[in-house]
């Protein structure tokens, strides 16, 4: 009885803390590089949002490990976008409430989705929002090393088929971690930003709104050269359907906490093929 009460109390405290952080921010002010950093010592990454899901975009030419196998899997692209999620839900062409509930309520296998993008990134991501973030070269190395270590096995193993509704080329790969609340898609992106040296508390991140709000803070700091980096582009995603209501983001919740889900039946990427 005591142990059960303790476990329930812990879960309630954790849920309450995460919900409070989602509402108030629990954010840190600052930037992802030290003051006075030279422009040549910085690189750009992009944080993108689609509904309740976020991803990170890195220029393929900037990837430090030139022997990484995924650079061979995506040979003719300018950028790689990476996101993480539940194995079944993330790979579904059409999301359902059952798949979303299954992913949220108990630990499941996970996958990493990799999308190859062409320049300019702001014109080819097909996202609701894009934020450019400047990070130091050593931060980029930590970020990319952490991403490489998230793949299951000695080398990335493809899983399932490409999403027909996503920009091409795209592919899923098996990931090491289990997917469960509160460690879900947006936590994974926040953890990667934290690896890069950005002042974000990944443990407290659940929502895409929180990730984007903090990314806008990073971007607003600007680079050392004062140029137009850290820009934010907001727009409605390009949708295949002419009905906005049919493609509106859908919030699935656990005790009021938004998850990484879209309206059942909606394609994650509204891209005409």
ChimeraX attribute file (.defattr): number of C-alpha atoms within 10 A of each C-alpha:
attribute: neighborCount
match mode: 1-to-1
recipient: residues
	/A:1	6
	/A:2	7
	/A:3	8
	/A:4	9
	/A:5	10
	/A:6	11
	/A:7	12
	/A:8	12
	/A:9	12
	/A:10	12
	/A:11	12
	/A:12	13
	/A:13	12
	/A:14	14
	/A:15	19
	/A:16	15
	/A:17	14
	/A:18	21
	/A:19	20
	/A:20	14
	/A:21	18
	/A:22	21
	/A:23	13
	/A:24	10
	/A:25	18
	/A:26	16
	/A:27	19
	/A:28	13
	/A:29	11
	/A:30	17
	/A:31	23
	/A:32	24
	/A:33	25
	/A:34	12
	/A:35	10
	/A:36	9
	/A:37	14
	/A:38	13
	/A:39	14
	/A:40	10
	/A:41	13
	/A:42	20
	/A:43	19
	/A:44	20
	/A:45	21
	/A:46	24
	/A:47	25
	/A:48	30
	/A:49	24
	/A:50	23
	/A:51	24
	/A:52	21
	/A:53	24
	/A:54	28
	/A:55	24
	/A:56	22
	/A:57	24
	/A:58	22
	/A:59	20
	/A:60	20
	/A:61	12
	/A:62	17
	/A:63	18
	/A:64	15
	/A:65	12
	/A:66	12
	/A:67	9
	/A:68	13
	/A:69	12
	/A:70	15
	/A:71	17
	/A:72	10
	/A:73	13
	/A:74	19
	/A:75	10
	/A:76	13
	/A:77	17
	/A:78	17
	/A:79	25
	/A:80	23
	/A:81	22
	/A:82	21
	/A:83	22
	/A:84	28
	/A:85	27
	/A:86	26
	/A:87	24
	/A:88	17
	/A:89	22
	/A:90	25
	/A:91	22
	/A:92	17
	/A:93	17
	/A:94	16
	/A:95	20
	/A:96	16
	/A:97	15
	/A:98	11
	/A:99	18
	/A:100	22
	/A:101	16
	/A:102	15
	/A:103	27
	/A:104	23
	/A:105	13
	/A:106	11
	/A:107	15
	/A:108	16
	/A:109	16
	/A:110	28
	/A:111	30
	/A:112	27
	/A:113	25
	/A:114	22
	/A:115	23
	/A:116	25
	/A:117	26
	/A:118	17
	/A:119	12
	/A:120	10
	/A:121	18
	/A:122	19
	/A:123	11
	/A:124	13
	/A:125	26
	/A:126	22
	/A:127	25
	/A:128	16
	/A:129	20
	/A:130	28
	/A:131	28
	/A:132	26
	/A:133	28
	/A:134	28
	/A:135	27
	/A:136	21
	/A:137	18
	/A:138	16
	/A:139	21
	/A:140	25
	/A:141	18
	/A:142	19
	/A:143	21
	/A:144	20
	/A:145	17
	/A:146	15
	/A:147	18
	/A:148	17
	/A:149	14
	/A:150	18
	/A:151	19
	/A:152	17
	/A:153	11
	/A:154	7
	/A:155	14
	/A:156	19
	/A:157	14
	/A:158	15
	/A:159	16
	/A:160	15
	/A:161	12
	/A:162	20
	/A:163	21
	/A:164	15
	/A:165	18
	/A:166	20
	/A:167	20
	/A:168	14
	/A:169	16
	/A:170	21
	/A:171	21
	/A:172	25
	/A:173	21
	/A:174	22
	/A:175	26
	/A:176	15
	/A:177	18
	/A:178	18
	/A:179	24
	/A:180	19
	/A:181	18
	/A:182	21
	/A:183	20
	/A:184	23
	/A:185	29
	/A:186	29
	/A:187	24
	/A:188	23
	/A:189	24
	/A:190	30
	/A:191	21
	/A:192	22
	/A:193	27
	/A:194	18
	/A:195	21
	/A:196	24
	/A:197	20
	/A:198	24
	/A:199	21
	/A:200	26
	/A:201	18
	/A:202	20
	/A:203	13
	/A:204	23
	/A:205	28
	/A:206	27
	/A:207	25
	/A:208	25
	/A:209	20
	/A:210	23
	/A:211	27
	/A:212	21
	/A:213	13
	/A:214	23
	/A:215	27
	/A:216	19
	/A:217	19
	/A:218	26
	/A:219	23
	/A:220	18
	/A:221	18
	/A:222	20
	/A:223	26
	/A:224	18
	/A:225	12
	/A:226	9
	/A:227	9
	/A:228	9
	/A:229	18
	/A:230	23
	/A:231	14
	/A:232	19
	/A:233	14
	/A:234	13
	/A:235	10
	/A:236	13
	/A:237	20
	/A:238	15
	/A:239	19
	/A:240	15
	/A:241	14
	/A:242	9
	/A:243	9
	/A:244	11
	/A:245	8
	/A:246	14
	/A:247	22
	/A:248	15
	/A:249	17
	/A:250	16
	/A:251	17
	/A:252	20
	/A:253	14
	/A:254	14
	/A:255	10
	/A:256	11
	/A:257	19
	/A:258	18
	/A:259	25
	/A:260	26
	/A:261	28
	/A:262	24
	/A:263	20
	/A:264	19
	/A:265	14
	/A:266	19
	/A:267	22
	/A:268	27
	/A:269	22
	/A:270	19
	/A:271	16
	/A:272	12
	/A:273	9
